[in-house]
Amino acid sequence: MDHFKYMQYAYEQAILAMNINEVPIGSVIVYKDNIIGRGYNKRNTKKNVLYHGEIEAIYEASKFINDWRLEDCTLYVTVEPCPMCAGAIVQARIPKVVYGTENKKAGCGGSILNILQEDRFNHKVEVIKGIMEEDCSNIMKEFFKNLRKK
């Protein structure tokens, strides 16, 4: 699979989030070389903590597959998943997560915790990190720098 290609699509989702003053995190889910789920952060817009990019992408992909199990999919996300999203990824049985940059404050793909690869769960996720890392990190830095100016 071309990880860079799909991370570019996730990055485009992050830009959509930034354009509406949301934390710029975007996600896509790929099945058989096709994107079947997309999402980006909309917590502030929707006034609901559940509106993370990964959750939206899982919702769309589940509708496409017509099942809650996304066993043949790969999730791409610009920033390492938080605890909620990592839990949803494990529950959806997604076998692989590719992320751009680490999340030192809430990352659960290895930075703070590793929910994605916890041995005590019945499902472990392969994690690939650092795809488009500089771009994914820079968009976050730019967003928070501009937020502090306001």
C-alpha positions as YAML, in Angstrom:
chain: A
units: angstrom
residues:
- id: 1
  name: MET
  ca: [0.00, 0.00, 0.00]
- id: 2
  name: ASP
  ca: [1.17, 3.51, -0.75]
- id: 3
  name: HIS
  ca: [1.17, 5.02, 2.73]
- id: 4
  name: PHE
  ca: [2.26, 8.45, 1.52]
- id: 5
  name: LYS
  ca: [-0.63, 8.61, -0.98]
- id: 6
  name: TYR
  ca: [-3.27, 7.86, 1.64]
- id: 7
  name: MET
  ca: [-1.69, 10.07, 4.27]
- id: 8
  name: GLN
  ca: [-2.01, 12.94, 1.78]
- id: 9
  name: TYR
  ca: [-5.77, 12.31, 1.73]
- id: 10
  name: ALA
  ca: [-5.85, 12.30, 5.54]
- id: 11
  name: TYR
  ca: [-3.87, 15.54, 5.49]
- id: 12
  name: GLU
  ca: [-6.46, 17.09, 3.17]
- id: 13
  name: GLN
  ca: [-9.08, 16.22, 5.80]
- id: 14
  name: ALA
  ca: [-6.93, 17.95, 8.42]
- id: 15
  name: ILE
  ca: [-6.91, 21.09, 6.27]
- id: 16
  name: LEU
  ca: [-10.71, 20.98, 6.16]
- id: 17
  name: ALA
  ca: [-10.71, 20.95, 9.98]
- id: 18
  name: MET
  ca: [-8.29, 23.85, 10.17]
- id: 19
  name: ASN
  ca: [-10.42, 25.85, 7.74]
- id: 20
  name: ILE
  ca: [-13.30, 25.75, 10.23]
- id: 21
  name: ASN
  ca: [-11.06, 26.53, 13.22]
- id: 22
  name: GLU
  ca: [-10.94, 22.95, 14.47]
- id: 23
  name: VAL
  ca: [-7.82, 21.11, 15.61]
- id: 24
  name: PRO
  ca: [-6.39, 19.95, 12.25]
- id: 25
  name: ILE
  ca: [-6.56, 16.19, 12.48]
- id: 26
  name: GLY
  ca: [-7.80, 14.20, 9.52]
- id: 27
  name: SER
  ca: [-8.36, 10.54, 8.85]
- id: 28
  name: VAL
  ca: [-9.20, 8.15, 6.03]
- id: 29
  name: ILE
  ca: [-9.91, 4.42, 5.99]
- id: 30
  name: VAL
  ca: [-8.77, 2.33, 3.05]
- id: 31
  name: TYR
  ca: [-10.28, -0.98, 1.92]
- id: 32
  name: LYS
  ca: [-8.98, -2.80, -1.17]
- id: 33
  name: ASP
  ca: [-7.09, 0.30, -2.30]
- id: 34
  name: ASN
  ca: [-10.20, 2.52, -2.04]
- id: 35
  name: ILE
  ca: [-11.02, 5.17, 0.53]
- id: 36
  name: ILE
  ca: [-14.28, 4.13, 2.20]
- id: 37
  name: GLY
  ca: [-14.26, 6.48, 5.17]
- id: 38
  name: ARG
  ca: [-13.18, 10.07, 5.76]
- id: 39
  name: GLY
  ca: [-13.29, 12.34, 8.75]
- id: 40
  name: TYR
  ca: [-11.85, 15.35, 10.46]
- id: 41
  name: ASN
  ca: [-12.26, 16.99, 13.83]
- id: 42
  name: LYS
  ca: [-15.54, 18.83, 14.41]
- id: 43
  name: ARG
  ca: [-15.74, 18.85, 18.23]
- id: 44
  name: ASN
  ca: [-16.24, 22.59, 18.52]
- id: 45
  name: THR
  ca: [-18.50, 22.85, 15.48]
- id: 46
  name: LYS
  ca: [-20.78, 20.03, 16.65]
- id: 47
  name: LYS
  ca: [-20.35, 20.80, 20.37]
- id: 48
  name: ASN
  ca: [-19.70, 17.10, 20.95]
- id: 49
  name: VAL
  ca: [-16.51, 15.38, 22.10]
- id: 50
  name: LEU
  ca: [-17.19, 12.35, 19.88]
- id: 51
  name: TYR
  ca: [-16.58, 14.21, 16.62]
- id: 52
  name: HIS
  ca: [-12.97, 13.16, 16.06]
- id: 53
  name: GLY
  ca: [-11.72, 12.39, 12.55]
- id: 54
  name: GLU
  ca: [-11.11, 8.72, 13.27]
- id: 55
  name: ILE
  ca: [-14.60, 8.21, 14.68]
- id: 56
  name: GLU
  ca: [-16.21, 9.83, 11.63]
- id: 57
  name: ALA
  ca: [-14.07, 7.72, 9.29]
- id: 58
  name: ILE
  ca: [-14.97, 4.52, 11.20]
- id: 59
  name: TYR
  ca: [-18.64, 5.43, 11.00]
- id: 60
  name: GLU
  ca: [-18.48, 5.94, 7.20]
- id: 61
  name: ALA
  ca: [-16.39, 2.80, 6.63]
- id: 62
  name: SER
  ca: [-18.75, 0.68, 8.74]
- id: 63
  name: LYS
  ca: [-21.68, 1.90, 6.67]
- id: 64
  name: PHE
  ca: [-19.80, 1.03, 3.47]
- id: 65
  name: ILE
  ca: [-18.79, -2.46, 4.68]
- id: 66
  name: ASN
  ca: [-22.17, -2.91, 6.38]
- id: 67
  name: ASP
  ca: [-20.47, -4.28, 9.47]
- id: 68
  name: TRP
  ca: [-18.81, -2.96, 12.61]
- id: 69
  name: ARG
  ca: [-15.77, -5.13, 11.91]
- id: 70
  name: LEU
  ca: [-13.27, -3.38, 9.66]
- id: 71
  name: GLU
  ca: [-10.88, -6.32, 9.57]
- id: 72
  name: ASP
  ca: [-9.50, -5.71, 6.08]
- id: 73
  name: CYS
  ca: [-8.98, -1.97, 6.40]
- id: 74
  name: THR
  ca: [-6.16, 0.43, 7.17]
- id: 75
  name: LEU
  ca: [-6.77, 3.69, 9.03]
- id: 76
  name: TYR
  ca: [-4.62, 6.70, 8.20]
- id: 77
  name: VAL
  ca: [-4.59, 9.64, 10.60]
- id: 78
  name: THR
  ca: [-2.42, 12.71, 10.71]
- id: 79
  name: VAL
  ca: [-1.90, 12.58, 14.50]
- id: 80
  name: GLU
  ca: [-1.51, 9.60, 16.82]
- id: 81
  name: PRO
  ca: [-4.94, 8.53, 18.11]
- id: 82
  name: CYS
  ca: [-6.25, 9.65, 21.50]
- id: 83
  name: PRO
  ca: [-7.60, 7.13, 24.07]
- id: 84
  name: MET
  ca: [-11.15, 7.28, 22.71]
- id: 85
  name: CYS
  ca: [-10.12, 6.81, 19.09]
- id: 86
  name: ALA
  ca: [-7.58, 4.11, 19.91]
- id: 87
  name: GLY
  ca: [-10.31, 2.21, 21.76]
- id: 88
  name: ALA
  ca: [-12.69, 2.55, 18.82]
- id: 89
  name: ILE
  ca: [-9.96, 1.31, 16.45]
- id: 90
  name: VAL
  ca: [-9.41, -1.78, 18.60]
- id: 91
  name: GLN
  ca: [-13.16, -2.37, 18.89]
- id: 92
  name: ALA
  ca: [-13.59, -2.07, 15.10]
- id: 93
  name: ARG
  ca: [-10.87, -4.71, 14.63]
- id: 94
  name: ILE
  ca: [-8.88, -2.46, 12.29]
- id: 95
  name: PRO
  ca: [-5.62, -4.33, 11.73]
- id: 96
  name: LYS
  ca: [-3.36, -1.41, 10.81]
- id: 97
  name: VAL
  ca: [-3.04, 2.26, 11.75]
- id: 98
  name: VAL
  ca: [-0.69, 4.63, 9.98]
- id: 99
  name: TYR
  ca: [-0.17, 8.02, 11.59]
- id: 100
  name: GLY
  ca: [1.85, 11.09, 10.80]
- id: 101
  name: THR
  ca: [3.01, 12.68, 14.02]
- id: 102
  name: GLU
  ca: [3.06, 11.68, 17.66]
- id: 103
  name: ASN
  ca: [0.69, 13.13, 20.22]
- id: 104
  name: LYS
  ca: [2.80, 13.72, 23.32]
- id: 105
  name: LYS
  ca: [-0.21, 14.89, 25.36]
- id: 106
  name: ALA
  ca: [-2.82, 12.22, 24.56]
- id: 107
  name: GLY
  ca: [-1.29, 9.63, 22.21]
- id: 108
  name: CYS
  ca: [-2.39, 6.04, 22.71]
- id: 109
  name: GLY
  ca: [-0.40, 4.44, 19.93]
- id: 110
  name: GLY
  ca: [2.75, 4.43, 22.01]
- id: 111
  name: SER
  ca: [3.47, 7.99, 23.19]
- id: 112
  name: ILE
  ca: [1.63, 7.90, 26.54]
- id: 113
  name: LEU
  ca: [-0.10, 4.53, 26.41]
- id: 114
  name: ASN
  ca: [-0.26, 1.88, 23.75]
- id: 115
  name: ILE
  ca: [-3.91, 0.89, 23.64]
- id: 116
  name: LEU
  ca: [-3.48, -0.17, 20.01]
- id: 117
  name: GLN
  ca: [-1.02, -2.92, 20.94]
- id: 118
  name: GLU
  ca: [-2.12, -3.85, 24.45]
- id: 119
  name: ASP
  ca: [-1.49, -7.59, 24.90]
- id: 120
  name: ARG
  ca: [-4.44, -8.02, 27.25]
- id: 121
  name: PHE
  ca: [-6.97, -7.05, 24.56]
- id: 122
  name: ASN
  ca: [-8.31, -9.60, 22.10]
- id: 123
  name: HIS
  ca: [-7.14, -7.48, 19.14]
- id: 124
  name: LYS
  ca: [-3.79, -5.81, 18.47]
- id: 125
  name: VAL
  ca: [-3.16, -3.21, 15.79]
- id: 126
  name: GLU
  ca: [-0.05, -2.89, 13.67]
- id: 127
  name: VAL
  ca: [1.21, 0.69, 13.97]
- id: 128
  name: ILE
  ca: [3.25, 2.56, 11.38]
- id: 129
  name: LYS
  ca: [4.26, 6.07, 12.34]
- id: 130
  name: GLY
  ca: [6.08, 9.01, 10.83]
- id: 131
  name: ILE
  ca: [4.43, 9.14, 7.39]
- id: 132
  name: MET
  ca: [4.43, 12.84, 6.36]
- id: 133
  name: GLU
  ca: [5.52, 13.54, 9.93]
- id: 134
  name: GLU
  ca: [6.87, 17.02, 9.26]
- id: 135
  name: ASP
  ca: [3.72, 18.18, 7.44]
- id: 136
  name: CYS
  ca: [1.42, 16.68, 10.06]
- id: 137
  name: SER
  ca: [3.41, 18.22, 12.89]
- id: 138
  name: ASN
  ca: [3.68, 21.63, 11.23]
- id: 139
  name: ILE
  ca: [-0.06, 22.02, 10.61]
- id: 140
  name: MET
  ca: [-0.68, 21.36, 14.31]
- id: 141
  name: LYS
  ca: [2.00, 23.85, 15.37]
- id: 142
  name: GLU
  ca: [0.63, 26.47, 12.96]
- id: 143
  name: PHE
  ca: [-2.92, 25.97, 14.25]
- id: 144
  name: PHE
  ca: [-1.99, 26.38, 17.92]
- id: 145
  name: LYS
  ca: [0.35, 29.30, 17.21]
- id: 146
  name: ASN
  ca: [-2.52, 31.12, 15.46]
- id: 147
  name: LEU
  ca: [-4.94, 30.18, 18.23]
- id: 148
  name: ARG
  ca: [-2.68, 31.77, 20.85]
- id: 149
  name: LYS
  ca: [-2.62, 35.03, 18.85]
- id: 150
  name: LYS
  ca: [-6.40, 35.43, 19.15]
...
